[in-house]
């Protein structure tokens, strides 16, 4: 005699399989604030991917937060400093602002340090995650990427570039404190610094005195547009710890 199995059983089974696969395949990003002050991380997703953390939020000193992303996700993380927001989430930040809103709908306004990712799978059809820390848009705080589930290379900028920022690149607050360091591209807007026009190829856009200064301080971070060889890293099957104001 056949036993009828309720349709809800199969639905629950499918859901269990789905969530099991999601947990196995998802990449976990842990954002950690090692700064001595509150920061306001921002997130931006590419290819219409899942928006992590609603695009932006506050994170107190020593605070951490985690997000999961499916294979093929790409996007970036950065942080804003010196922010003031009202109860509706409207306000502004001294650095990294994203349209005067707590929940970013776009990228951070330069100068800003970036952590960038393209996860395995998806349109890339790759078995590897690609990640980097970029100072191409300038610098506001130190930032580091550490793979945590497997052994892969650390990427980041531990040095405080604001301390030794050239005077012509400095961004200062109302009290005269340097809060960010512009890229030479943003400051001078010329082809040799922006790798545009006749300098739009790797062979015609060489490091400059400014990018060389960034590179010397932070060897594993992008210092200009074609700084790929020593600045892009790959890993497979890992989660990632993203630390703001890292010490190692």
C-alpha positions in Angstrom: 0.0 0.0 0.0 1.5 3.3 -1.1 2.0 6.0 1.5 1.0 9.5 0.4 3.8 12.0 1.1 2.5 15.6 1.7 3.7 18.2 -0.9 5.0 20.3 2.0 7.6 17.7 2.7 9.1 18.1 -0.7 9.0 21.9 -0.4 10.8 21.7 3.0 13.3 19.3 1.5 14.1 21.6 -1.4 14.5 24.6 0.9 16.8 22.6 3.1 19.0 21.7 0.1 19.0 25.2 -1.1 20.1 26.7 2.2 22.6 24.0 2.7 24.2 24.8 -0.7 24.0 28.5 0.1 25.9 28.1 3.3 28.6 26.0 1.6 29.1 28.2 -1.4 28.6 31.7 0.2 31.7 33.8 0.9 31.6 35.5 4.3 33.0 39.1 4.6 33.9 40.2 8.1 34.4 44.0 8.5 36.3 45.1 11.5 36.9 48.6 12.9 40.4 48.8 14.5 40.3 52.6 14.4 40.0 54.5 17.7 36.9 56.2 16.4 33.5 55.4 14.9 33.6 54.8 11.1 30.8 54.5 8.5 31.6 51.7 6.0 30.1 51.9 2.6 29.5 49.0 0.2 28.9 49.0 -3.6 27.9 45.9 -5.6 28.5 45.4 -9.3 26.5 43.6 -11.9 23.2 44.3 -10.0 24.5 42.0 -7.3 23.2 41.9 -3.7 23.7 45.1 -1.8 25.5 44.2 1.4 24.7 46.1 4.6 22.1 48.2 2.9 24.9 50.1 1.3 26.2 51.7 4.5 26.1 51.8 8.3 28.1 52.9 11.4 30.7 50.7 13.1 32.1 51.7 16.5 35.7 51.1 17.6 36.4 47.4 17.9 33.1 46.6 16.2 32.6 43.9 13.7 29.9 42.9 11.2 29.5 40.0 8.8 27.9 39.7 5.3 27.5 36.7 3.0 27.8 36.9 -0.8 27.0 34.3 -3.4 29.5 33.1 -6.1 30.1 35.7 -8.8 29.5 38.7 -6.5 31.7 41.7 -7.2 32.0 45.0 -5.4 33.9 47.2 -3.1 34.1 48.2 0.5 35.4 51.5 1.9 34.8 53.6 5.0 33.7 57.2 5.7 35.0 59.3 8.5 33.8 62.4 10.3 30.1 61.7 9.6 27.0 63.3 10.9 23.6 61.9 10.1 20.1 62.7 11.3 17.4 60.2 12.2 16.4 59.9 8.5 19.9 58.9 7.5 20.7 62.2 5.8 24.0 63.9 6.5 27.6 64.2 5.3 31.1 62.9 5.9 34.5 64.5 5.9 35.9 61.6 3.7 34.4 58.9 1.5 30.9 60.5 1.4 28.3 58.9 -0.9 25.6 61.3 -1.7 24.9 62.7 1.8 23.2 59.4 2.8 24.0 56.8 5.4 22.9 54.0 3.0 25.1 54.5 -0.1 23.6 54.1 -3.5 27.0 54.7 -5.3 30.7 54.8 -4.6 32.6 56.9 -2.1 33.8 60.4 -3.1 37.6 60.4 -3.5 40.0 60.4 -1.8 39.1 57.1 -0.4 40.9 53.7 0.3 39.1 50.7 -1.4 38.9 47.0 -0.8 37.7 45.4 -4.1 36.5 41.9 -4.8 35.3 39.7 -7.7 34.3 36.3 -6.3 34.7 33.0 -8.2 31.8 31.8 -10.4 29.2 34.0 -12.0 30.1 35.7 -15.3 33.8 35.3 -14.7 33.5 31.5 -14.8 36.7 31.4 -12.7 37.6 29.1 -9.9 39.4 32.0 -8.1 38.4 35.0 -6.1 40.2 38.2 -7.2 40.8 40.9 -4.5 42.9 44.0 -4.0 43.3 47.2 -1.9 43.4 50.2 -4.1 44.8 53.7 -3.5 44.1 54.8 -7.1 41.3 57.0 -5.7 43.5 58.3 -2.9 43.7 57.4 0.8 41.6 58.2 3.8 42.3 55.3 6.3 44.4 52.2 6.3 42.6 49.0 5.1 43.6 45.4 4.9 42.2 42.1 3.4 43.1 38.8 5.1 41.8 35.5 3.7 40.6 33.5 6.7 39.5 30.0 5.6 42.6 29.1 3.6 46.1 30.3 3.3 46.3 33.1 0.8 48.2 36.4 0.6 47.4 39.5 2.7 46.6 42.7 0.7 46.5 46.1 2.2 47.8 49.4 3.4 48.8 49.4 7.1 50.8 52.7 6.9 49.1 56.0 7.8 49.6 57.9 4.5 47.9 61.0 6.0 51.0 61.6 8.2 53.4 62.0 5.2 51.0 63.2 2.6 52.6 65.8 0.3 51.2 69.2 1.0 49.6 69.6 -2.4 47.6 66.4 -1.9 46.3 67.0 1.6 42.7 67.2 2.6 42.3 68.9 6.0 39.4 69.4 8.4 38.3 72.6 10.0 41.1 72.3 12.6 43.8 71.8 10.1 44.2 68.0 10.7 45.0 66.0 7.5 42.0 63.6 7.1 42.8 62.2 3.6 45.5 62.2 0.9 44.4 62.8 -2.7 45.6 60.9 -5.7 47.8 62.8 -8.1 45.0 62.2 -10.8 42.4 63.9 -8.7 44.7 66.8 -7.8 46.2 67.5 -11.2 43.7 65.9 -13.6 46.3 65.3 -16.3 46.8 62.2 -18.6 50.2 61.2 -17.1 48.7 61.0 -13.6 45.3 59.6 -14.7 46.5 57.1 -17.4 44.2 58.7 -20.0 44.6 60.0 -23.5 48.1 59.3 -24.8 49.0 57.7 -21.5 46.1 55.2 -21.6 48.1 52.0 -21.9 50.4 50.1 -19.5 53.4 51.0 -21.7 52.7 54.7 -21.7 51.5 55.2 -18.2 54.4 54.8 -15.8 54.6 55.3 -12.0 55.0 58.9 -10.9 56.7 60.4 -7.9 53.3 60.4 -6.1 52.3 56.8 -6.9 55.8 55.7 -6.0 55.4 57.3 -2.6 52.1 55.4 -2.1 53.8 52.2 -3.3 56.8 52.5 -1.0 54.5 52.9 2.0 52.0 50.2 1.0 53.7 47.7 -1.3 50.7 45.3 -1.7 48.2 48.0 -2.6 47.4 49.5 -6.0 49.2 52.8 -6.3 48.1 53.7 -9.9 45.9 52.3 -12.7 48.3 49.8 -14.1 49.9 48.6 -10.9 48.5 45.1 -11.5 51.5 42.8 -11.1 52.1 43.3 -7.4 48.6 44.4 -6.4 46.0 41.9 -7.6 45.7 38.7 -5.6 43.7 35.4 -6.0 42.3 32.9 -3.6 39.9 30.0 -3.7 37.4 28.8 -1.1 38.1 31.5 1.5 36.3 34.0 3.6 37.8 37.4 4.1 38.5 39.7 7.0 38.5 43.4 6.0 40.1 45.6 8.7 40.0 49.4 8.8 43.1 50.9 10.5 44.9 47.6 10.6 48.1 47.3 12.6 49.7 44.2 10.9 
